Amino acid sequence: MPTNIPASLTKDLALTIYNAGFALIQEIRSIPPLSDDHIIYYSDVPQRIESNSVQVKGLKVTELTYEYDLMDRLKLLEKYVGHQIRIVNKKTGEEKTYLLLSVQNGLVLADMLTREIVLDAEGEIRLPDGPEEVMLKPTLVWRFEEQTAEDVRVTYLTRGLSWEADYVAQVRENDFDLTGWVTMTNNSGMTFDDATIKLMAGTVNRAPIRMQKTMSFEQGAMAEVEPERQAFGEYYLYTLPERLTLENRQQKQVQLFSAYKIKSHTVYEVDAYSAHPTVYLTFRNDAENGLGFPLPRGRFKLYKENPKDGSSEFIGEDYIPHTAAGELVRIKSGEAFDVTVESDVVAKYKKDGYEYEEVVYLIRNQKDHPIELIINHGTSYSIFDVVESTHAWKRKDNDIQIFVPVPAKSEVKVAFTIRYDRRKDVKVN
């Protein structure tokens, strides 16, 4: 009789959840007295386990089978094809014995007394002891040679677990308070009770998964437990401070961090096609701002306090990528409807082998306070120069960038002339 090692024998459980929808599970279970047949049923594993990722310490495993085709009525009957079953008439209690020939498209039976073929006999079907073991839940079936420790340590990957970050910012004029949350989703087919949970931020490459039902097996080492908020190779690892239970088909949200009075700056940007500037909230991810650690990618929600009544209003949201410490973070809030922009190419001409474009931007600021606006003007050719401009400019990604201070309740004109040199050929190897 095989030995069962269920989840009730778990002594420790740890999950490392990745952004890409999978997790590394590490668990320790007590080993009960083992049977002489050298077969173990390691039950209570996720339906979406990657069986070819399993590592074991404490048992010298030589073969592994993943039983994931769980039982239902049809599958159960299929196991009795070629075996005798009994059908009891519910009204009279009469019982007959049949040989089960097929279960596809109804029962096909052979009467054991008359040898007649019977189709879809009515009554209560009673099955004898199973011709083979019936698996009611996902189970790893191991054949082992010997036990090498008191406990078994098992590590494996499973699909169906994911996490994402959510940020909530309470914005003021020159700073904001920030709370980071993490939302974990479990669709793995299993509940994880009282687990240490770690979150890996970053993009981990995965090869295409091929499920293997039976495989030869080699032992591997367990990964070491990592401390909270740690650089881990090319990635970043967060360890939640308390053990949690993550139910199957459940989302759970816990606070990741909080920071206060983060210095920020509001930036207005336009291009040649803008009628109103796009508004960005920018801040530096550094220790001076109470941050200075990598921010995992996620959704960033902005709220602003109404000074008249102290209420909070939603003013926009954006996604941020994985952001390293020290980097500038830009959150797109929306458009400023009380700042309008008109742009036009007022002249085009050729002179001395060059092509010229004269560009004008008219910016009207109806706000009660001044703003700094950034013009990002795209160019039609990479070899260019600005020969005249009302404002200082710089080259950025082969475009023209101009910073324009715009006083409150005023209009500012920006004019510049671009000179293109199309006489030069650029070789591309």
N, C-alpha and C positions, 0 to 999 in steps of 0.2 A: 504494500500500500504506500503510494507516494507520500512524502512529507510536505505539509502545507506551511508556508511562511507568509502569513497575511499581514496587512497593515497594522493590526492590533499589536504586533510584536515590534513596532517601530520604536527605536530609542532616540533617534535624531533625524531631522529632515531639513534640507536646505535647497532653495531654488535660486538659480541665477537666470533671470528673464532678460531676453534680448529684444531690441526694437523690431526685429524682422519676423516676429511671430513664432518663436520657439524658445525653449528653456532647457537648461542643464539641471537635472535632478540628482541630488546626492543624499542617500539615506543609509541609516544603520539599523538593522533589525537583528533581534536575538535569534539564534539558531536553536530550535527545539531538538529533542532526541530524533535522530535520523533513522529512516527505515533501511532495511537491508537491500532494497531494490535500487538504491543510489539514484533515485529520481526525486526532484523537488518541484513543487508548484509554488512559484513566487507570484502570488496573486495581488490584486489591488494595484494595478499599474494603469497609466492612461491608455485610452483606446488609440491615441495617436502617437504612441511611443515609437521611436526609431529603433527597432530591435537590433539592428547592426551597429548600434552605438554603445551597447551595454558593456560595462566593465564590472568585474566582481573581485573582491578580496575577502578571504575567509573560507572560501570553498574553491577547490580545483575543478572548475567546470570544463567538460570536454565537448558538450553539445548543448545547443539552445534552440528551443522551438517557441515561437510566439503564437499562442492560441487567441486569435482576435475575431474569429468568425462565431459570434455569440449566438446562443440558442434562441430559436423561436419555434413555432409549431411545425413548420415545414422541415426545418433543419433537424429537429428532434426526430420526426418520423423517418426522415431519410436514413438516420443511423440504424433503423430497425428493418430496412429493406433486406429480405432474405431470412428474416427471423419470425418466430411466431408471436402473434399478438392476440388479445381477447377483446371481443365486442359484446357489451351487455345491453340487452333491450331494456330501456328505461321504464317501460310500462309493466312488463312481465318479470323482469329480472333474469330472463333466460340468457345464458352465456354461451358463446361459441368461440372456438379457436380457429384462427386463420393464419395462413402464411402470407406475409406482406410482400407483394411483388413490385409495386410501384406506388409513388405518392404524387407524381406529376399529373396535374389536371384531375385530381380526385384519387381516392384509394382504389387500387387494383389488388384483389385478394384471391387466395385459393382456399376453399373450404377443406379443412384437414380430414373430414370424414368422407365427403362425397367427391372431393377433388374437382369440384365445379369452380369456375372462375366467377367471382362476385365483384360487382362494381358499386362503389359508393354505398356500402352497407351502413344502415342507420344504427345508432346506438352510442353508448359511451365507450370510448377506446381506452383500454387498460394495457399498459406496457410493463413488461417484466423488468428485472434489473438490467441496466443498460449494457449493450454489447461492448461499449467502450465508455471511457470517462466523459461526462457531460460538463462542459465549461459554461458557467453562468456569467462570468465576467472576464475581462482581459487577464491573461495569465502567461507568465514566462515559465516554460517547462524546461528544467535543467537536468542533464545527466552529469553526475560528478564522480570523481575518483576518491577524494578524501576531504575532510574538514581540516582547515589549518588555523582557525581562530574561533573564539567563543561567539563572535558576532560576524554577520555578513555585511560588508560595505558595498553598496551598489550605486553606480553612476550611469546615467543614460540621458539622451536627448529626447525631447518630445515636442511635437507641434501643438498649436492651439493655445499657447500662452504668449501674451504680448503686453507691452506697457507703452505709455506715452506721457509726456510732460504737459502740464497746463500751468500757465502763469497768469496771475491776476494782479494788475497794477492799479493803485489808487493815485491818480496823477494830480499834482498841483502845478503852480506856475513854473517853478524851477527845479522841482524834485518830485519823487514819488516813492510810495511804499510798495514792496513787491512780496508776494507769497507764491512759492513754487509748489505745485501739487503733482503727484504721480497717479495715473489711473491704470490699474492692472486689470486685464481681461483674461478669464480662464474658460476656454472651450476645449480643453484637452480630453474631457471625458472622465475626469477624476477630481475629487476634492483633496486638497493638501491641508492637513491639520497641523496647527502649531508649528509653522515652518519659519526658519530664518530666510529672509528674502533679500536677494541682491539684484540690482538692476545694472545691466551693462549698456553703456551709451557708446554708439559708434556703429560702423557698418562692417559686419563680419561676413566674409565670403563663404558661401555654401555651395557645394556641388549638388547636382540633381539627386534627389532621394530615390533609391530603389529599395522597396521593402523586401526583406529576406525572411522567409518563414523559418527556415532551418539553416544553421551555420556552424562551422567549427569555431572554437572560441579560445581566445587568449586573454590572460589576465592583464589589467592595466592599473596604474596608480591613480589614487584619488587626487583631485585638485585641492590645493590648500585653501583654507578659509581666509578671506581677505578683510581688512579693516574697513571702516566707513570712509567714503569719499576718497578714493585712491586712484591714481594713474595706474593703468594696467596695460602695459605694452602700448599699442596704438589706440587704446580705448580708455574709458573712464568708468569706474565701478562705484556704485552707491549701495551701501548696506543699510537697510531700514533698521531703526533703533529697537523695535519690538518685534517679537515673533507674532505671526498672523496666521489665520485660517482663511484660505482662499477656496471658496466653494466652486464646484463645477457650474458652468453657465452663470458666472457672476462677474460683475465689475466692482472693484473696490478702489477707493480713493484715499490716499494718505498724504499728509503734508511732507514736503521734501525739505524746504527751508523757508526762512523769511528774512527780509532785509528792509531797512527803513531809511528814509531821507536820501535816496539815491539821486545824485545830481544828474539832471537831464537837460537837454536842449531841444527846442522845436525847430525843425528845418522845413523850409518850403522849397520844392523843386518843380521846375517846368522844362518842357522841351518845345520844339517847333509846333507840336500838335496840341498843346495844352490850352484849354480855356480857363482853367483854374489850377492853381498849384496843388501838387500832392503833398500831404503833410506827413512828416516823419517825426517820431519821438526817438531821440538818440541818447545813448549813455555808454559809458565805458565799463566793461566787466573787469573791475579791479578791486583790490582790497580797500582802497580809500572809499569806495562806494559800498562797503560791507559785503562785497562779492569776491571776485578774484579766484573763482574756481570754474571749471567747465560747466556750461549750461547745456543740458541735453535738448535736442530739437523738440519743438512742441508749439502749441497754440498760445498766443500771447494776447490777453484781453485787457483793454484799457477802460478805466472808469475815471471820471473827473468829478471832484466835489463842487457843488453849487454853493458859492459863498453866501448867497442870500438866505438859504434855509438849511444848509448843511447836508442836503440830499446828495446822492451819488448817481451820475448818469453815465450810460455806456457810450463811448466815443469811438470805438473801432477795435479791430483785432487783426492779427497777422500771424504768420508762422515764422519761427526763427530756426535756422539750421543748428547743428551741433556747433557751439561757440566756445573757443578756447579762452582761457584767462588772459586778460589784457586787451582783448579785441573790442572794437566798437560795435555796438548792437543798434540796428535800425529797425524800428517798428512802424509800419505803414498804418496810419490812422484813418485817412480818407482824403477828401479835398476841401480846400478853404473856399467856400462860396463867396465870401466877402472880399476876395482878392481875385481880380480878373487879369487875364493876359491876352494880348494880341500880338501876333508875330507875322512878319511878311518879308519876302525877298523883294526889295524895292527896285533892284537893278541887277542886270547881268551883262557882262561885256568882256571882250578879249583885247589884250594890249601887250605888245612885245612878247608874244608867244605864251602869255599867261591868261588864265580865265579868272574873272573876278565876280564875286557875289556881294552885294550890299544888303545887310540884314538889319531889321529894326524890330525891337520888342517894346511894347508899351505895357507897363505894369501899373495897375491902380489898386491901392490899398485902402479899403474902407474901414479898416479896424481902428480902434482907439489907441493902438500901440504900434510902434514900428516893428518891422520884420526884416529878416535877412533872407533873401531869395537866391536860389542857385539856378542858373540857366545851364542846361546840358544840351548843347546844340550839336546835332549830328552833321557830319560832313559827307560829301559824296565821293571823296577821293582821299587816300591816306597821305599824299604829299601836298601839304598846304602850309600856309602861314597866315596870321592875322596882321594885316599891315596898318590898319587904323581901328581904334576902339575907344569908346567913351569910358570904359571901365577896364580894370585889369583882368586878364584872362590867363588860363593855363590849359595845357593839353592833357586830356585824360581819355585813355583808350581810343585814340584817334578822333576824339570829339573835342569840342570847345566848351570849357567850363568857366562861367563868369559868376562871381559873387556880387550881389546887388543889395545894398541897404535901401529899404523903402520906408520913409517916414509914415507916420499915421496920417490918414485922410489926405493922401497925396498921390501924384502920378509921377513915374520915373520912366524916362526914355533911355533905352540901351541901343546903341548903333555900332556896328562893326563891319569891316570889309575883309572877306576871305580871298586869298590869292591861291589858286590851284596851279601846280606845275605838272601838267600832263605830258611834258616832253620827256620826262625821265621814265625809263622802263625799269620795273622791279623784277628781278629774276627770282623764280621760285624753284628750288631744287627738288 
